[in-house]
Amino acid sequence: EPEVTQTPSHQVTQMGQEVILRCVPISNHLYFYWYRQILGQKVEFLVSFYNNEISEKSEIFDDQFSVERPDGSNFTLKIRSTKLEDSAMYFCASSEARTGGTEAFFGQGTRLTVV
Amino acid sequence: AQSVAQPEDQVNVAEGNPLTVKCTYSVSGNPYLFWYVQYPNRGLQFLLKYITGDNLVKGSYGFEAEFNKSQTSFHLKKPSALVSDSALYFCAVRDRPGNTPLVFGKGTRLSVIA
């Protein structure tokens, strides 16, 4: 069964460093997302991406964040200068179509720890 | 703005008993409702969804959910719980068609006791 894959599964970084979280969406999907889950809190939307551009972003997704689809398979989230409060589980997701009733498929997540 | 409420942080149920995990929502338009499950150290797995039509929807692993428009609820149910159902369950909603964000509830931890 096709699945969304994320690497690394766990990343520890020092405050102020740049990190890149990587995702390979399901191959025939066209819509890509990043969500995050701070420990013990709800899953929050960060950004959606379609046709090589951002469709929508939340207030969390400030200038420190960027997304890119560098090739035909990868989808990355970059945090330029990490802060302690960026520590969270980051989930990549993809969906096939643009109807509201289309479910998103999530990856296993990358646990980011900023020290 | 759309929102989802899961009023219970924790639900405990004995194996073999029916289970219900509650979810209520608030949207401005017609809702698209989803349930996801998260096992320890795993991602979110899609369970089921309601778009339109029959108010009772069936999903993976024997789960079902009932859409109730008047009560703005979408409770997750299973007739007979298994220990392996123990996990964190999230309800989510969209109120617009298209590539729009899912809004999640805070999650309910289900513990099924043998």
Boltz contact constraints between the chains, C-beta under 6 A:
constraints:
  - contact:
      token1: [A, 31]
      token2: [B, 99]
      max_distance: 6.0
  - contact:
      token1: [A, 42]
      token2: [B, 104]
      max_distance: 6.0
  - contact:
      token1: [A, 42]
      token2: [B, 106]
      max_distance: 6.0
  - contact:
      token1: [A, 43]
      token2: [B, 104]
      max_distance: 6.0
  - contact:
      token1: [A, 45]
      token2: [B, 101]
      max_distance: 6.0
  - contact:
      token1: [A, 48]
      token2: [B, 99]
      max_distance: 6.0
  - contact:
      token1: [A, 50]
      token2: [B, 99]
      max_distance: 6.0
  - contact:
      token1: [A, 55]
      token2: [B, 99]
      max_distance: 6.0
  - contact:
      token1: [A, 98]
      token2: [B, 98]
      max_distance: 6.0
  - contact:
      token1: [A, 98]
      token2: [B, 99]
      max_distance: 6.0
  - contact:
      token1: [A, 99]
      token2: [B, 97]
      max_distance: 6.0
  - contact:
      token1: [A, 100]
      token2: [B, 32]
      max_distance: 6.0
  - contact:
      token1: [A, 100]
      token2: [B, 94]
      max_distance: 6.0
  - contact:
      token1: [A, 100]
      token2: [B, 96]
      max_distance: 6.0
  - contact:
      token1: [A, 100]
      token2: [B, 97]
      max_distance: 6.0
  - contact:
      token1: [A, 101]
      token2: [B, 32]
      max_distance: 6.0
  - contact:
      token1: [A, 101]
      token2: [B, 51]
      max_distance: 6.0
  - contact:
      token1: [A, 103]
      token2: [B, 46]
      max_distance: 6.0
  - contact:
      token1: [A, 103]
      token2: [B, 49]
      max_distance: 6.0
  - contact:
      token1: [A, 106]
      token2: [B, 43]
      max_distance: 6.0
  - contact:
      token1: [A, 106]
      token2: [B, 44]
      max_distance: 6.0
  - contact:
      token1: [A, 107]
      token2: [B, 43]
      max_distance: 6.0
  - contact:
      token1: [A, 108]
      token2: [B, 43]
      max_distance: 6.0
  - contact:
      token1: [A, 109]
      token2: [B, 43]
      max_distance: 6.0
